[in-house]
């Protein structure tokens, strides 16, 4: 069973299991059970990818063949099986097949290269990885060949396409050759509390951390989404987010089977193509990060008559202005949703909430989620209107990190310490105001960043903005604003200070340096990597970067 044998998940005590089972939040259903039922009830529902489209019936046949193939390779219950696949139909089959053999799915985003892949495969002790032969011109088998010496647990590499000889220490096989006859497959005994997914965080503050989810944690998330949004077999989900990210994994590779929904995926982001796909397939809902929402908002025509009912936006900072613009342009409900790999959906606004709540807050705690704001120094719960760290717990929260040291830092009893700063209003709506580590301590005074970022985003010249702490010998820290400028505009430091003055922002919040860049460094979920920016500005100043 490899690395999972040694794991003691933080929240899988008998008391913890009983709490959620008694409340009906957790049950006995696994992803395998859910997919089997969906195939029986809706065999002609479709999974549409950029390379091919299959019905549920056809997908079920492929899943069982891949499952048999994995077992033939020696994959057993508890083994880690990684996949670094684009949003292709085969990703749906691979993800399901891993659960069918009782193994643990380990999605790795396609943009990762040797350094990140080597770290994840080694940390997870992965036994097998599935990769494309090529995607966007990149040779994945060649990369894996360079990784093999660093990951002794890796035994098999499955290639979607032609499978070359990769390395003497691993066996390679083509995906098509893996699909042996269904009769060779033996279904193991599965439990809903089994670990079924190991996802890695984006590592914005250090090495990526392995996040453990069970069938129960993810299926609760999906069932609640269905109830909140009133989804049915007539719903068509559009998914541009990578299926190897928690959003894509949950809402593309698992959600459709709750009700037998159709799914439409795209593997390379293009806003114009996204709009065409939504129109062609009459897509009703999508979940994605800020770049997807911004792209569609800017691309859509004024006479667009769409079937889209909901765009849930999360994973990165979402300026209030963008929510308002997108609601008008896309003519659907657009709302901020707060979550993470560890806690996929911690907040969710009711669909009948006013636009102001959608734009200015991240919503109240989602049903069955409990949350509180605590003082950064004392840990005491704060009253309404006071800013502190957000702590939360709920049935969809991960059962722990892969590594007890991480768990000791992340949990206060049953409460998960999100590391995010937040404030709750009189209606119970939570607004995320930044990261706990994402503040500027200027001469001992804490200066929040998000308010300035949101105001600067409203300037017509600015496409994107991030304010970070830069080192200063006198004040220890000062603010530096990084911005990308829209085509046809110019933006200077004087423009910035004059604009902030017009907005009535306190002068101590002003960034004291402006850097114009062509493109922001980002994580796979679309978050701006502020740690990279802090290192960049410190390097230019010849000083050590600000770290917390």
C-alpha positions in Angstrom: 0.0 0.0 0.0 3.0 2.3 0.0 2.8 5.8 1.6 -0.9 5.5 2.5 -0.1 2.7 5.0 1.9 5.1 7.1 -0.7 7.9 7.1 -2.7 8.8 10.2 -5.3 11.3 8.8 -5.9 14.1 11.2 -9.7 13.7 11.2 -10.4 10.0 10.7 -10.8 9.1 14.4 -13.8 7.0 15.3 -15.4 10.0 16.9 -14.9 12.0 13.8 -16.4 9.3 11.5 -19.4 8.9 13.8 -20.1 12.6 13.9 -20.6 13.0 10.2 -22.1 9.6 9.7 -24.7 10.3 12.4 -25.5 13.6 10.8 -26.0 12.0 7.4 -23.2 14.0 5.8 -21.2 10.9 5.2 -22.5 7.5 4.1 -21.5 4.3 2.4 -21.5 5.4 -1.2 -18.2 5.5 -3.1 -17.4 7.1 -6.4 -17.6 3.7 -8.0 -21.1 3.2 -6.7 -22.2 6.6 -7.9 -20.8 6.0 -11.4 -22.4 2.6 -11.7 -25.8 4.1 -10.8 -25.3 6.9 -13.3 -24.5 4.5 -16.2 -27.5 2.4 -15.4 -29.9 5.4 -15.2 -28.4 7.6 -18.0 -26.3 5.4 -20.3 -26.6 7.9 -23.2 -25.4 11.0 -21.3 -22.1 12.2 -22.8 -18.6 13.3 -21.9 -17.4 15.6 -24.7 -13.7 16.3 -24.9 -11.6 18.0 -27.5 -10.4 14.7 -29.0 -13.5 12.5 -28.7 -17.0 12.2 -27.2 -18.3 9.1 -25.4 -21.5 8.1 -23.8 -21.7 6.9 -20.2 -22.1 3.4 -21.5 -19.0 3.7 -23.7 -17.0 5.3 -20.8 -18.0 2.5 -18.4 -16.6 -0.1 -20.8 -13.4 1.9 -21.1 -13.2 2.3 -17.3 -13.5 -1.5 -16.7 -10.8 -2.2 -19.3 -8.4 0.3 -17.9 -9.1 -1.1 -14.4 -8.2 -4.6 -15.6 -5.1 -3.2 -17.2 -4.0 -1.5 -14.0 -4.5 -4.7 -12.1 -2.5 -6.6 -14.6 0.3 -4.1 -13.9 0.1 -5.1 -10.3 -1.7 -2.0 -9.0 -3.5 -2.8 -5.7 -5.7 -1.2 -3.2 -3.9 1.8 -1.5 -1.3 2.2 -4.2 -0.8 5.7 -5.6 -1.5 6.1 -9.3 -0.6 9.5 -10.7 -1.9 11.0 -13.9 -0.7 14.2 -15.7 -3.4 14.5 -18.4 -5.1 17.4 -20.1 -8.9 17.7 -20.2 -9.3 14.7 -22.4 -11.9 12.0 -22.2 -9.3 9.4 -21.2 -8.7 11.4 -18.0 -12.3 10.6 -17.0 -11.6 6.9 -17.6 -8.3 6.9 -15.7 -9.7 8.8 -12.7 -12.6 6.3 -12.3 -10.5 3.3 -13.0 -8.1 4.2 -10.2 -11.0 4.1 -7.8 -12.3 0.8 -9.4 -9.1 -0.9 -8.3 -9.1 0.7 -4.9 -6.0 2.8 -5.6 -5.5 6.5 -4.8 -5.7 9.0 -7.6 -2.9 11.6 -7.7 -3.6 14.3 -10.3 -0.6 16.4 -11.5 -1.3 19.5 -13.6 0.1 19.3 -17.2 2.2 22.5 -16.9 4.4 21.0 -14.2 7.9 19.9 -15.4 10.7 17.8 -14.1 11.3 19.6 -10.7 7.6 19.6 -9.6 6.8 16.1 -11.0 9.9 14.6 -9.4 8.9 16.1 -6.0 5.3 14.9 -6.2 6.0 11.4 -7.4 8.7 11.0 -4.8 6.6 12.4 -1.9 3.6 10.3 -2.9 5.7 7.2 -3.6 3.7 6.8 -6.8 3.7 3.3 -8.4 2.4 4.3 -11.8 1.9 7.5 -13.8 -0.3 8.1 -16.9 0.9 10.9 -19.3 0.2 12.0 -22.8 2.8 11.4 -25.5 2.8 15.1 -26.3 0.6 18.0 -25.3 1.2 21.6 -26.5 4.5 20.4 -28.1 5.9 19.0 -24.9 7.4 15.5 -24.7 6.2 13.9 -21.4 7.8 10.5 -21.7 11.2 12.3 -22.2 10.6 14.3 -19.0 9.6 11.1 -17.1 12.8 9.5 -18.3 14.7 12.2 -16.5 12.6 11.8 -13.3 12.9 8.1 -12.9 16.3 8.0 -11.1 14.8 10.3 -8.4 11.6 8.3 -7.8 12.5 4.6 -6.9 8.9 3.7 -6.2 7.8 4.3 -9.8 7.4 1.1 -11.7 5.1 1.8 -14.6 4.5 4.6 -17.1 1.4 4.5 -19.3 1.4 6.8 -22.3 -1.6 8.1 -24.2 -0.2 7.7 -27.7 2.9 5.8 -28.7 4.9 4.5 -25.7 8.7 4.6 -26.2 11.2 2.8 -24.0 11.6 5.3 -21.2 14.1 3.9 -18.7 15.5 0.5 -17.7 14.0 0.9 -14.2 10.4 1.3 -15.3 8.0 -0.5 -17.7 6.2 1.6 -20.3 2.9 0.7 -22.0 0.6 2.5 -24.4 -2.8 3.4 -23.0 -4.6 1.6 -25.8 -2.7 -1.6 -25.0 -3.6 -1.2 -21.3 -7.3 -1.8 -22.0 -7.4 -5.6 -21.8 -10.7 -7.6 -21.6 -13.2 -6.7 -18.9 -13.2 -10.3 -17.7 -9.8 -9.8 -16.2 -11.0 -7.2 -13.8 -11.6 -8.2 -10.1 -13.5 -5.6 -8.0 -12.0 -5.1 -4.6 -13.9 -4.2 -1.4 -14.2 -0.4 -1.2 -15.2 1.7 1.8 -16.5 5.3 1.6 -13.9 6.4 4.2 -11.0 5.1 2.1 -8.5 7.6 0.8 -9.4 8.0 -2.8 -7.5 11.2 -3.9 -4.1 12.7 -3.1 -3.9 16.2 -4.5 -1.0 18.6 -4.1 -1.3 22.3 -3.2 0.3 24.9 -5.5 3.1 25.5 -3.1 3.0 29.3 -3.0 4.6 29.3 0.4 7.0 26.4 0.1 7.0 22.8 -1.1 3.5 21.5 -2.3 1.6 19.6 0.4 -0.2 16.4 -0.2 -3.9 16.7 0.6 -5.9 13.6 1.4 -9.6 13.2 0.5 -11.9 10.2 0.9 -14.9 9.2 -1.1 -17.0 10.7 1.7 -15.3 14.2 1.7 -15.6 14.6 -2.1 -19.1 13.1 -2.5 -20.5 15.3 0.2 -19.2 18.3 -1.7 -20.8 17.1 -4.9 -24.2 16.2 -3.4 -24.4 19.6 -1.6 -23.6 21.4 -4.9 -26.4 19.5 -6.6 -28.9 20.5 -3.9 -27.8 24.2 -3.8 -28.0 24.7 -7.5 -30.9 22.4 -8.3 -28.9 20.4 -10.8 -30.4 17.5 -12.7 -29.6 15.1 -15.6 -30.6 17.9 -17.9 -27.7 20.0 -16.7 -24.7 20.4 -19.0 -21.4 21.3 -17.2 -18.7 23.3 -19.0 -15.2 22.7 -17.6 -12.2 24.7 -18.8 -10.4 24.3 -15.5 -7.7 21.6 -15.5 -9.1 18.2 -14.4 -5.9 17.7 -12.4 -6.8 20.7 -10.2 -9.3 20.2 -7.4 -12.0 22.2 -9.2 -11.6 20.2 -12.4 -11.3 16.9 -10.6 -14.5 17.4 -8.6 -16.7 19.2 -11.2 -15.6 17.4 -14.3 -14.4 14.0 -13.3 -17.0 13.4 -10.5 -20.0 15.8 -10.4 -21.7 14.8 -13.6 -22.3 11.3 -12.2 -24.4 12.5 -9.3 -27.3 13.1 -11.7 -26.2 11.8 -15.1 -25.2 15.2 -16.5 -23.5 15.9 -19.8 -20.0 17.3 -19.6 -18.1 19.5 -22.0 -14.3 20.0 -21.5 -11.7 22.1 -23.2 -8.0 21.4 -22.9 -6.5 24.8 -23.9 -8.0 28.0 -22.7 -9.4 30.3 -25.4 -12.2 32.7 -24.4 -13.7 32.8 -27.9 -13.8 29.0 -28.2 -15.2 28.8 -24.7 -18.2 30.9 -25.7 -18.7 28.8 -28.8 -18.7 25.6 -26.8 -21.2 27.0 -24.2 -23.5 28.0 -27.1 -23.0 24.7 -29.1 -23.8 22.4 -26.1 -26.2 24.7 -24.2 -24.0 24.5 -21.1 -25.8 25.6 -17.9 -23.0 26.0 -15.3 -19.3 26.3 -14.9 -16.8 26.7 -12.1 -13.5 28.4 -12.8 -10.8 30.8 -11.6 -10.6 34.5 -12.3 -8.8 34.4 -15.6 -11.6 32.3 -17.1 -14.3 34.7 -15.9 -12.4 37.7 -17.1 -11.7 36.2 -20.5 -15.3 35.3 -21.2 -16.5 38.7 -19.9 -14.2 40.6 -22.3 -14.9 38.3 -25.3 -18.7 37.9 -25.2 -20.7 39.9 -27.7 -23.5 42.3 -26.6 -26.2 40.2 -28.2 -25.1 36.9 -26.6 -28.1 34.8 -25.7 -26.7 32.0 -23.5 -28.1 29.0 -21.7 -25.5 29.6 -18.9 -27.1 30.0 -15.5 -24.2 30.1 -13.1 -20.5 30.9 -13.1 -18.9 30.1 -9.8 -15.6 31.9 -9.5 -12.9 30.9 -7.0 -9.3 29.8 -6.6 -7.8 33.3 -7.0 -8.6 36.9 -5.9 -11.8 38.2 -7.6 -12.2 42.0 -7.9 -15.8 43.1 -7.1 -15.8 45.2 -10.3 -15.3 42.0 -12.3 -18.3 40.3 -10.7 -20.5 43.2 -11.6 -19.2 43.4 -15.2 -19.5 39.6 -15.7 -23.0 39.5 -14.3 -24.1 42.0 -16.9 -22.1 40.7 -19.8 -22.8 37.0 -19.3 -26.4 37.5 -18.2 -26.2 34.9 -15.5 -25.5 34.5 -11.8 -21.8 35.1 -11.1 -20.6 34.6 -7.6 -17.5 34.4 -5.6 -16.9 31.0 -4.0 -14.2 30.5 -1.4 -12.3 27.2 -1.1 -9.1 25.4 -1.5 -7.6 22.0 -2.3 -8.0 21.3 1.4 -11.5 22.6 1.7 -13.1 22.7 -1.7 -16.1 24.9 -0.9 -16.1 26.7 2.5 -18.5 29.5 1.5 -21.4 29.7 -1.0 -24.0 32.5 -1.4 -27.7 31.6 -1.9 -28.7 32.1 -5.5 -31.2 34.7 -4.5 -28.6 36.9 -2.7 -28.3 40.5 -3.9 -25.6 41.3 -6.4 -23.8 43.4 -3.8 -23.2 40.3 -1.7 -21.9 38.3 -4.7 -19.5 41.1 -5.6 -18.3 42.3 -2.2 -18.3 39.1 -0.2 -17.4 35.4 -0.6 -20.7 34.3 0.9 -21.8 32.8 4.2 -20.4 29.4 5.3 -21.8 26.7 2.9 -24.4 24.4 4.4 -22.9 22.1 7.1 -19.8 24.2 7.3 -18.9 26.0 10.6 -16.6 29.0 10.5 -15.2 31.5 12.9 -12.8 34.5 12.8 -10.1 34.5 15.4 -7.5 37.0 16.7 -4.1 36.5 15.1 -2.3 36.7 18.4 -4.6 35.2 21.0 -6.7 32.8 18.9 -9.8 34.1 20.6 -13.0 34.3 18.5 -13.7 37.8 17.2 -17.1 39.6 17.0 -18.8 40.7 13.8 -16.9 43.3 11.8 -13.4 42.5 13.2 -10.7 41.1 10.9 -8.8 37.9 11.9 -7.9 34.5 10.6 -10.6 32.3 9.2 -11.0 28.8 10.8 -13.5 26.3 9.5 -14.5 22.7 9.5 -17.1 20.7 7.6 -17.8 17.3 6.0 -15.8 18.1 2.8 -12.7 19.3 4.6 -9.7 17.0 3.8 -8.9 14.3 6.3 -5.4 15.6 6.6 -2.1 16.3 4.9 0.4 13.6 3.9 2.7 14.4 6.8 2.0 14.7 10.5 4.1 17.9 10.8 1.8 19.7 8.4 -1.3 18.5 10.3 0.1 19.7 13.6 0.4 23.2 12.1 -2.9 23.3 10.2 -5.4 22.1 12.8 -6.5 23.5 16.1 -8.5 20.5 17.3 -11.2 20.0 14.7 -10.7 23.5 13.3 -8.7 23.9 10.1 -6.6 27.1 10.1 -7.0 28.4 6.6 -4.2 31.0 6.8 -6.6 33.5 5.2 -7.7 36.8 6.8 -11.4 37.5 6.8 -14.2 39.5 8.3 -17.8 38.6 8.7 -20.7 41.1 8.3 -23.9 41.4 10.2 -25.7 39.1 7.8 -23.1 36.3 8.3 -21.4 36.8 4.9 -17.6 36.3 4.9 -15.2 38.5 3.0 -11.7 37.1 2.5 -9.4 40.1 2.8 -6.0 38.4 2.1 -3.6 35.8 3.2 -2.4 35.8 6.9 1.1 36.1 5.4 0.0 38.6 2.8 0.2 41.9 4.7 2.8 44.6 4.9 4.2 45.4 8.3 5.5 49.0 7.7 7.3 50.3 10.8 5.3 47.9 13.0 1.9 48.8 11.5 -0.1 46.1 9.7 -1.2 47.3 6.3 -3.8 45.2 4.5 -3.3 44.7 0.8 -6.6 43.7 -0.7 -8.4 47.0 -0.5 -5.7 48.8 -2.5 -5.6 46.0 -5.0 -9.4 46.1 -5.5 -9.3 49.9 -6.0 -6.4 49.8 -8.4 -8.1 47.0 -10.4 -10.9 49.5 -11.2 -8.5 51.9 -12.9 -9.2 51.6 -16.7 -5.4 51.2 -17.5 -4.9 48.2 -15.3 -5.5 44.6 -16.4 -4.2 42.9 -13.3 -2.5 44.0 -10.1 -0.7 42.5 -7.1 0.7 44.4 -4.1 3.5 42.7 -2.2 5.9 43.6 0.7 9.3 44.7 -0.3 12.2 44.9 2.2 13.2 48.4 3.5 16.2 49.2 5.7 14.3 52.0 7.6 10.7 50.7 7.8 11.5 47.0 7.4 8.8 46.7 4.9 7.0 48.8 2.3 4.4 48.1 -0.4 5.3 47.5 -4.1 2.5 47.3 -6.7 3.0 45.1 -9.7 0.6 45.7 -12.6 0.0 44.7 -16.1 -1.3 47.5 -18.3 -4.1 47.2 -20.9 -3.2 47.7 -24.6 -3.2 51.4 -25.6 -2.8 52.7 -22.0 0.1 54.0 -19.9 0.3 54.0 -16.2 2.9 55.7 -14.0 3.6 56.0 -10.3 2.1 59.4 -10.3 -1.0 58.1 -11.9 -1.3 55.5 -9.2 -0.9 57.9 -6.2 -3.3 60.5 -7.8 -5.9 57.8 -8.4 -5.6 56.3 -4.8 -6.0 59.9 -3.5 -9.2 60.3 -5.5 -10.4 57.1 -4.0 -9.9 58.3 -0.5 -7.4 55.6 0.4 -5.3 56.4 3.5 -1.8 57.4 2.4 -0.1 54.8 4.6 -1.7 52.2 2.4 -0.2 53.5 -0.8 2.4 51.3 -2.5 5.7 53.1 -2.5 7.0 51.5 -5.7 5.4 50.6 -9.0 6.6 47.8 -11.3 5.0 47.3 -14.8 5.3 43.7 -16.0 4.1 41.9 -19.1 2.7 38.8 -17.3 2.2 37.6 -13.8 3.7 34.4 -12.5 0.7 32.2 -11.5 -0.2 28.9 -10.0 -2.2 26.3 -12.0 -5.4 27.6 -10.3 -4.8 31.2 -11.5 -3.5 32.6 -8.3 -0.7 35.2 -8.7 2.5 33.8 -7.1 3.2 36.7 -4.7 6.2 34.8 -3.2 7.8 35.0 -6.7 7.1 38.7 -6.8 8.5 39.3 -3.3 11.7 37.5 -4.3 11.9 39.5 -7.6 11.7 42.9 -5.9 14.1 41.9 -3.1 16.6 40.8 -5.8 16.3 44.1 -7.5 17.0 45.9 -4.2 19.9 43.6 -3.3 18.1 42.5 -0.1 16.6 39.3 1.4 12.9 38.9 0.5 10.2 39.4 3.1 9.1 36.1 4.5 6.5 35.1 7.2 
